[in-house]
Amino acid sequence: ACAVGTYTTVSILFWYVGMIPDLATFRDRSTSRLRHTIYGILSMGWRGSAKHWQLYEKTVLILAGLATALVLGVSSTVSTDFAVSQLPGWHETIFPPYFTAGAIFSGFALVLALAIPARELFGLKDLITKRHLDNLAKITLVMGSIVTYVYLMEFFIAYYSGNPYEQFAYLTRIMGPYWKMGWLILFCNCVVPQVFWFKFARTTWWITLPAAVLCLVGMWSERFVIIIT
């Protein structure tokens, strides 16, 4: 509850602070006295001065730093809760970096899945450039490769441990009742990100968007399989 609450609080603050200049624009263009008052309160006296922009940038930087620390801290803490259990498939010290890499991987995939439609539909090509998409796809590729490495290590650890219960847990993921979802995870999280090795794919929206969505499908399926199986 503490982890979810902290994530939610920082996310809402980040979202709200980013809207303050826009809320001020709505305030200045509003013809209704009620709307003018509401937007005036929400914009917190924003006037667009150099001092306001300086404070705005500092605030965004601080919130970004807090959010980065949360990704590392909360993901590692929650994954450690898994790792200290005795359940087969959970009792692994590799979980903290695994969950952190997975969180960053799915996070950047989500940004791609949201930024590309916004860029195309709302005419934001000068604001969200191909360079942004290229960099987002590169980080997604790196994190996807780390997740792939962890998958290989999980199966190797289960094999090398000689523990039949551990081995059964992983064999179940690819040969048991949920084998379809297990192979879907491997395809979406391991194979699909490899398309981002090519610059053409990283900067072409009709390739990048489906790849990002498939990455999100794979990460959701992974969480499902970890819990259910």
C-alpha positions in Angstrom: 0.0 0.0 0.0 2.9 2.4 0.8 4.6 1.7 -2.5 1.4 2.1 -4.5 0.5 5.3 -2.6 3.9 6.8 -3.2 3.8 6.0 -6.9 0.4 7.5 -7.2 1.3 10.7 -5.3 4.4 11.4 -7.3 2.6 10.6 -10.6 -0.3 12.9 -9.8 2.1 15.7 -8.8 4.2 15.2 -12.0 1.0 15.2 -14.1 -0.5 18.3 -12.4 2.7 20.4 -12.4 3.1 19.7 -16.2 -0.4 21.1 -16.7 0.0 24.4 -14.9 1.0 26.5 -17.9 -1.9 25.0 -19.9 -4.3 25.7 -17.1 -3.1 29.3 -17.1 -3.8 29.5 -20.8 -7.4 28.2 -20.2 -7.8 30.8 -17.5 -6.7 33.7 -19.8 -9.0 32.5 -22.6 -12.0 31.7 -20.5 -15.1 33.8 -21.1 -17.0 32.3 -18.1 -16.3 33.9 -14.7 -16.7 30.5 -13.0 -14.2 28.8 -15.3 -11.9 31.8 -15.0 -12.0 31.4 -11.2 -11.5 27.6 -11.3 -8.6 27.7 -13.8 -7.1 30.6 -11.8 -7.0 28.6 -8.7 -5.6 25.5 -10.5 -3.0 27.5 -12.3 -1.6 28.8 -9.0 -1.0 32.3 -10.2 1.1 31.3 -13.2 2.0 34.3 -15.4 4.6 32.8 -17.7 7.4 35.1 -16.4 11.1 34.0 -16.5 11.0 33.5 -12.7 8.0 31.2 -13.0 9.6 29.2 -15.8 12.8 28.8 -13.7 10.8 27.5 -10.7 8.8 25.3 -13.0 11.9 23.7 -14.5 13.4 23.1 -11.0 10.2 21.5 -9.8 9.9 19.2 -12.8 13.6 18.2 -12.3 13.0 17.4 -8.6 9.9 15.4 -9.4 11.8 13.5 -12.1 14.6 12.7 -9.6 12.0 11.4 -7.1 10.3 9.4 -9.8 13.6 7.8 -10.9 14.4 6.9 -7.3 11.0 5.4 -6.9 11.4 3.2 -9.9 14.6 1.8 -8.5 13.6 1.7 -4.8 10.0 0.5 -5.0 10.6 -2.0 -7.7 13.6 -3.5 -5.9 11.7 -3.5 -2.6 8.6 -5.3 -4.0 10.8 -7.8 -5.9 12.7 -8.5 -2.7 9.4 -9.3 -1.0 9.0 -12.0 -3.7 12.6 -13.2 -3.5 12.6 -13.9 0.3 9.7 -16.3 0.0 10.2 -20.0 -0.4 7.9 -20.5 -3.3 9.5 -22.1 -6.4 10.0 -19.6 -9.1 10.1 -16.7 -6.7 13.1 -17.5 -4.4 15.8 -15.8 -6.6 18.2 -13.0 -5.8 18.0 -11.8 -9.4 14.6 -10.4 -8.8 15.5 -6.8 -7.8 17.4 -5.9 -11.0 14.9 -8.0 -13.0 11.9 -6.1 -11.8 13.6 -2.7 -12.1 14.6 -3.5 -15.7 11.1 -4.7 -16.4 9.6 -1.6 -15.0 11.8 0.7 -17.2 11.2 -1.5 -20.2 7.4 -1.4 -19.9 7.5 2.3 -19.0 9.4 3.3 -22.1 7.2 1.1 -24.2 4.1 2.8 -22.7 5.6 6.3 -23.5 6.1 5.2 -27.1 2.6 3.8 -27.3 1.2 7.1 -26.1 3.5 9.5 -27.8 3.2 8.1 -31.3 -0.6 8.5 -31.6 -0.4 12.0 -29.9 2.3 13.0 -32.4 0.3 11.8 -35.4 -3.2 12.9 -34.3 -2.5 16.2 -32.7 0.2 17.6 -35.0 3.0 17.4 -32.5 5.7 16.3 -34.9 7.8 19.5 -34.2 7.5 18.8 -30.4 7.9 15.0 -30.4 10.5 14.5 -33.1 11.9 11.3 -34.7 15.0 11.8 -32.5 12.8 11.4 -29.4 11.2 8.2 -30.8 14.7 6.9 -31.8 16.0 7.4 -28.3 12.9 5.9 -26.6 13.2 2.8 -28.9 16.9 2.5 -28.1 16.3 2.4 -24.3 13.4 0.0 -24.9 15.8 -2.3 -26.8 18.4 -2.1 -24.0 15.9 -2.9 -21.3 14.3 -5.6 -23.4 17.8 -7.2 -23.9 18.3 -7.1 -20.1 14.9 -8.8 -19.5 15.8 -11.4 -22.1 19.1 -12.1 -20.3 17.2 -12.5 -17.0 14.8 -15.0 -18.5 17.7 -17.1 -19.7 19.3 -16.9 -16.3 16.1 -17.9 -14.6 15.9 -21.1 -16.6 19.6 -21.8 -16.1 19.4 -21.3 -12.4 16.4 -23.6 -12.2 18.3 -26.3 -14.2 21.6 -25.8 -12.3 20.0 -25.9 -8.9 18.9 -29.5 -9.3 15.7 -28.6 -7.4 12.8 -30.5 -8.9 10.3 -28.0 -7.6 12.1 -25.1 -9.1 12.5 -26.9 -12.4 8.8 -27.8 -12.4 7.8 -24.2 -11.9 9.7 -23.1 -15.0 8.7 -26.0 -17.1 5.1 -25.3 -16.3 5.5 -21.8 -17.8 6.4 -23.1 -21.2 4.7 -26.6 -21.2 1.9 -26.3 -18.6 -1.7 -25.0 -18.7 -0.5 -21.5 -19.5 2.1 -22.4 -22.1 0.5 -20.1 -24.7 1.0 -17.1 -22.4 4.5 -18.3 -21.6 5.6 -18.3 -25.2 3.7 -15.1 -25.8 5.9 -13.5 -23.1 9.1 -14.8 -24.7 8.0 -13.5 -28.1 6.8 -10.0 -27.0 9.6 -9.3 -24.5 12.5 -11.0 -26.2 11.9 -11.2 -29.9 9.9 -8.0 -30.7 12.3 -5.4 -29.1 15.1 -6.7 -31.4 13.4 -4.9 -34.3 14.8 -1.7 -32.7 18.3 -2.6 -33.8 17.4 -1.0 -37.1 17.0 2.8 -37.3 14.3 2.6 -39.9 12.2 0.6 -37.5 12.9 3.0 -34.6 11.8 6.1 -36.6 8.8 4.5 -38.5 5.7 4.9 -36.4 3.7 2.0 -38.0 6.6 -0.3 -36.9 7.4 1.3 -33.5 3.8 1.5 -32.3 2.8 -2.2 -32.7 6.2 -3.2 -31.3 5.6 -1.0 -28.2 2.1 -2.4 -27.7 3.3 -5.9 -28.0 6.0 -5.2 -25.3 3.2 -4.0 -23.0 1.2 -7.1 -23.7 4.2 -9.2 -22.9 5.0 -7.4 -19.6 1.3 -7.7 -18.5 1.3 -11.4 -19.4 4.6 -11.9 -17.5 3.1 -10.4 -14.3 0.1 -12.6 -14.7 2.2 -15.8 -15.2 4.5 -15.0 -12.2 1.5 -14.7 -9.9 -0.9 -17.3 -11.3 1.4 -20.2 -12.0 
